[in-house]
Amino acid sequence: MRLLIVEDHIAFLEGIEEYLKKNLGNQWIVESTNNGATALQKFNQGETYDVLLTDLNLPKKNGAELIAEVKKRYPSLRAIILTMYYSRAILSKLKDLGISGFLT
């Protein structure tokens, strides 16, 4: 299983990545990047992931844009949004993208 984390706050990204690598076990490969454009580039280069864990507010390409583009080619990808900005309007829009989860 492969997981990609996309988060622009480096300390938070490193903490999440370290925690998941330690706790998911050897069955998971955990990778990360700090912006949506680089994440999309990974998918465009043929990298495949089972789970995308992404911040909503990212530089270069936000999490919603990233999910929308990636899900066109990989509809079974599980996408989970991380955000500090929760609202029902945001949640409704994100559910239309086919997200698997929403963490605030």
N, C-alpha and C positions, 0 to 999 in steps of 0.2 A: 504494500500500500504506500502511496506517495501523497504528501501533503505540502502545499505551498502557502506560506504566510506572507501577506503583503501589509506592511505597516510602516509609516513614515517616521514615527518617533523611535529612534534607534535603540534607546535603552529599553523601551517596552518591547520592541521587536526581539531584541536579544534575550530578554527575560522569558517571553512566550516560547521562543525557539528552544532555549535551554530546558525549560520545564517539559515541553512536549517530547523532546528527544530523550529525556530521562525517564518519562512516565509512559510513553507509548510502547516502549520495548523495541526489539530488533526487527519486528515485522514492518515497521514504518520507516520510511525515508522522509525526513523533514528538511525542507529547503525554505529560503526566505529571500525577500527583496524589499526595497524601501519605496517603490513607486509602481503605479499601475502600468506605465508604459513598458518598464522592464519585465513585469510579470507577463504582459501580453506578448512580448517578444519571445519569452520562454515557450509559450504555447505555439506561437507561429514557427518556431524552430523545431517543432515536433515533440517537445517535452509533454508528457502526459501526467496528470495528477488525478487522484481519487477525490481529494478534498481541497477546496480553495478557501482559506480563512483570510478575509481581507477587511481592512479598515474602509469605512465609507468615504472619508475625506482624505484624498491622496493627491500628491502633486502629479502633474502630467496626464493622468487619467484616473478619475475617481473610481471607487469600488463598484458602483452601479454600472458605469460604462464598461468596466472590465468584465463584470459578470455577463452583461448583455452580449458582448462580443464573443466571449469564450463559450457561453452556453449554445450559441448557434452551431458551433462545430462539435461540442462535447456536451450534448443535452443531459447525459447522466451524471455529469460532474456535480458533486455536492458542494454548494457554496454557502458559506457562513459569513455574515457581516458583523464586524466589530464597530461600534460607534459610541461616542459620548452624547450624540445628538439624537434623541428618540422623539418621535412624534407618530401619531397614527397615520398621518399623510405619508411620511417617509416609509413606514412599515407597509402600507398598502401598495405603494409604488414598487417596493422591493419584492414583495410577494408575487407581483406580476412577472418578475424576472425569474421566478422559480427558485428562490433561495431555500436552503434547507434549514437555516437558523438565523437568529438575530440576537446578538449579545450586546448589552449596553453596559 
